[in-house]
Amino acid sequence: MATTSGTRTRTARAAVTTAAALLLAVTLGPPTARADDPPGVSEDTTAPVKIDPHDPDLRMVQGATLAPAKVLNIKSIVETDDGAERRQDTNANVTFALQAEVLFGKDSAELTPDALSRIGTIATEIKRQHATSLRVFGFTDNLGTAAHGLVLSKDRANAVQRELAKTLGPTITFQIRGYGEEYPIADNGTEEGRKKNRRVEVSFPRAGR
C-alpha cells in the first residue's frame, strides 16, 4: 500500500511540473513589434522551455499535439500617480519614460534642477543593471510643426544623455534619437494625452542580457 501511495505522489508531482511548464511554453511567445514602438527596440530571444511530447505524465486529449514552444515575455509597468514617470520592465529591457514637464521648461531643452535628481535615479539603476549601452529617445506632441518637434525632441534627448554621461562615465555607449511627434503613446487630441507624448525615454538591456 505504501508503494502505491508513493507512486501516486510522484506521478502527481510530475503532472504538476509538466502543467506548469506547459503554461509557459505551449502557445505564448515574445511580442511582435507594435506600430507605436520606437525603432531599435529588441525582442526577447531566450530559448523556450523544452517539453517531451512523449512524456507519460503529459495528459492530453486524444489526437491533440503540442504547439511549437515559444517564450513568454512578461512586461511590468510602474507609473507614478501623476504619470510623470513610468518604468517598464520586460525580459530583455528596462525603459524609463519621463514627461517633458518634469525635465524642461515649456518649449525648452534646458534641464530643470528637479530633472537632475530624476536622471540621477535612472543612472543608479543603470549601474545596478551593469548596462553599457543605452538608448535615449525624445518625443513631442503634434502641436507646432513636425520639423520643430524633431529638433526639440533631439535636443532634449541630447540634454538627458549629457547628464547621464556625467555620472556614468566614458564606458557607456549611447544611441540618441529625436522622433518628434512619431510614436505617440496616448491620444494627441487631448491635453492629457499630449502631456504623456511629450517625453524622453531611456532604455537599456536587463542584467545578464
C-alpha positions as CSV (number, residue, x, y, z in Angstrom):
1,M,0.0,0.0,0.0
2,A,2.9,2.4,0.9
3,T,4.5,1.8,-2.5
4,T,1.3,2.6,-4.4
5,S,0.8,5.8,-2.4
6,G,4.4,6.8,-3.1
7,T,4.0,6.2,-6.8
8,R,0.8,8.3,-6.9
9,T,2.6,11.1,-5.2
10,R,5.5,11.1,-7.6
11,T,3.1,11.0,-10.6
12,A,1.1,13.9,-9.2
13,R,4.2,16.0,-8.7
14,A,5.4,15.2,-12.2
15,A,2.0,16.2,-13.6
16,V,2.1,19.5,-11.8
17,T,5.6,20.2,-13.0
18,T,4.6,19.4,-16.6
19,A,1.5,21.5,-16.4
20,A,3.5,24.5,-15.1
21,A,5.9,24.1,-18.0
22,L,3.1,24.0,-20.5
23,L,1.7,27.3,-19.2
24,L,5.0,28.9,-20.2
25,A,5.6,27.1,-23.4
26,V,2.6,25.8,-25.3
27,T,1.3,28.9,-27.2
28,L,2.6,32.1,-25.6
29,G,5.6,33.8,-27.2
30,P,7.6,37.0,-27.5
31,P,5.7,40.1,-28.5
32,T,5.8,41.3,-32.1
33,A,6.9,44.9,-32.7
34,R,3.9,47.3,-32.3
35,A,3.3,50.2,-34.6
36,D,4.0,52.6,-31.7
37,D,7.3,51.0,-30.6
38,P,10.3,53.2,-31.4
39,P,12.7,51.6,-34.0
40,G,15.5,49.5,-32.5
41,V,13.6,48.1,-29.5
42,S,14.7,44.5,-29.3
43,E,12.5,41.4,-28.6
44,D,13.3,38.7,-26.2
45,T,15.1,35.7,-27.8
46,T,15.5,33.5,-24.8
47,A,15.2,29.8,-25.7
48,P,11.8,28.3,-24.8
49,V,11.3,25.5,-22.2
50,K,11.7,22.1,-23.8
51,I,8.9,19.6,-23.2
52,D,8.9,16.0,-24.2
53,P,5.7,15.3,-26.1
54,H,6.0,11.6,-25.3
55,D,6.3,12.1,-21.5
56,P,3.9,9.5,-20.0
57,D,2.9,12.1,-17.3
58,L,1.7,14.6,-20.0
59,R,-2.0,14.2,-20.2
60,M,-3.6,15.5,-23.5
61,V,-6.8,15.0,-25.3
62,Q,-6.6,12.0,-27.7
63,G,-5.3,13.2,-31.1
64,A,-4.0,16.5,-29.7
65,T,-0.4,17.7,-30.4
66,L,1.7,20.4,-28.7
67,A,2.0,23.7,-30.4
68,P,5.6,25.0,-31.1
69,A,7.1,26.2,-27.9
70,K,7.6,30.0,-27.5
71,V,9.0,32.3,-24.8
72,L,6.5,34.1,-22.6
73,N,7.6,37.8,-22.5
74,I,6.5,39.3,-19.2
75,K,6.0,43.0,-19.1
76,S,5.8,45.0,-15.9
77,I,4.8,48.7,-15.9
78,V,5.0,51.0,-12.8
79,E,3.9,54.6,-13.1
80,T,3.7,57.5,-10.6
81,D,0.3,58.7,-9.6
82,D,0.6,61.8,-11.7
83,G,2.0,59.9,-14.7
84,A,5.2,62.0,-14.7
85,E,7.4,58.9,-14.6
86,R,7.0,55.4,-15.9
87,R,9.2,52.3,-15.6
88,Q,8.6,49.4,-17.9
89,D,10.4,46.0,-17.4
90,T,10.4,43.2,-19.9
91,N,12.5,40.0,-20.1
92,A,15.0,41.9,-22.3
93,N,15.0,45.6,-21.4
94,V,14.3,48.3,-18.8
95,T,12.7,51.5,-20.0
96,F,12.3,54.8,-18.1
97,A,9.9,57.4,-19.5
98,L,9.9,60.9,-18.1
99,Q,7.4,63.5,-19.1
100,A,9.0,66.6,-20.6
101,E,7.3,68.8,-18.0
102,V,9.4,67.3,-15.2
103,L,12.6,67.8,-17.1
104,F,12.3,71.0,-19.0
105,G,10.5,74.3,-19.2
106,K,8.0,74.9,-22.0
107,D,9.5,74.6,-25.5
108,S,13.0,74.3,-23.8
109,A,15.8,71.8,-23.9
110,E,17.4,73.1,-20.7
111,L,17.2,70.7,-17.7
112,T,15.5,72.0,-14.6
113,P,17.0,71.4,-11.1
114,D,14.4,68.8,-10.4
115,A,15.3,66.9,-13.5
116,L,18.8,66.3,-12.2
117,S,17.7,64.1,-9.3
118,R,15.3,62.2,-11.5
119,I,18.0,61.4,-14.0
120,G,20.3,60.5,-11.2
121,T,17.9,57.9,-10.1
122,I,17.9,56.4,-13.6
123,A,21.7,56.4,-13.6
124,T,21.7,54.5,-10.3
125,E,19.6,51.8,-11.8
126,I,21.7,51.6,-15.0
127,K,24.7,51.0,-12.8
128,R,22.8,48.3,-10.8
129,Q,22.0,46.5,-14.1
130,H,25.6,46.8,-15.3
131,A,24.4,48.3,-18.6
132,T,26.9,49.6,-21.0
133,S,24.7,50.5,-23.9
134,L,21.8,53.0,-23.6
135,R,19.1,54.4,-25.9
136,V,17.9,57.9,-25.2
137,F,14.9,58.9,-27.3
138,G,13.0,62.1,-27.3
139,F,9.3,62.6,-28.3
140,T,6.9,65.6,-28.6
141,D,3.2,66.0,-29.2
142,N,1.7,67.0,-32.5
143,L,1.4,70.7,-31.8
144,G,3.5,73.0,-33.9
145,T,5.4,72.0,-37.0
146,A,6.8,68.5,-37.4
147,A,10.2,69.9,-38.2
148,H,10.2,71.9,-34.9
149,G,9.2,68.8,-33.0
150,L,12.0,66.8,-34.4
151,V,14.6,69.4,-33.4
152,L,13.2,69.9,-29.9
153,S,12.9,66.1,-29.2
154,K,16.5,65.5,-30.3
155,D,17.8,68.5,-28.3
156,R,16.0,67.1,-25.2
157,A,17.4,63.6,-25.7
158,N,20.9,65.1,-26.0
159,A,20.4,67.0,-22.8
160,V,19.4,63.9,-20.9
161,Q,22.3,62.0,-22.5
162,R,24.8,64.6,-21.4
163,E,23.6,64.4,-17.8
164,L,23.8,60.6,-17.8
165,A,27.3,60.7,-19.2
166,K,28.5,62.9,-16.4
167,T,27.5,60.2,-13.9
168,L,28.2,57.1,-15.8
169,G,31.5,57.9,-17.4
170,P,33.1,57.3,-20.8
171,T,32.5,53.5,-20.9
172,I,28.8,53.9,-21.8
173,T,27.7,54.0,-25.5
174,F,24.6,55.9,-26.4
175,Q,22.1,55.8,-29.2
176,I,20.3,59.1,-29.3
177,R,17.2,59.9,-31.4
178,G,14.6,62.6,-31.7
179,Y,11.4,61.3,-33.1
180,G,9.2,64.4,-32.8
181,E,5.5,63.6,-32.9
182,E,6.1,60.0,-34.1
183,Y,5.3,57.0,-31.9
184,P,2.7,58.6,-29.6
185,I,1.6,56.5,-26.6
186,A,-1.6,58.5,-25.9
187,D,-4.2,60.5,-27.8
188,N,-2.9,63.8,-29.1
189,G,-6.5,65.0,-29.3
190,T,-6.5,65.8,-25.6
191,E,-4.0,67.8,-23.4
192,E,-3.7,64.8,-21.1
193,G,-2.7,62.7,-24.0
194,R,-0.3,65.3,-25.4
195,K,1.3,65.6,-22.0
196,K,2.1,61.8,-22.0
197,N,3.5,62.0,-25.5
198,R,6.0,64.8,-24.6
199,R,8.6,62.6,-23.0
200,V,12.2,61.3,-23.0
201,E,12.7,57.6,-22.8
202,V,15.9,55.9,-21.5
203,S,16.2,52.2,-22.2
204,F,18.9,49.6,-21.7
205,P,19.3,45.8,-21.5
206,R,18.5,44.0,-18.3
207,A,21.3,42.5,-16.3
208,G,22.6,39.2,-17.9
209,R,21.4,40.1,-21.4
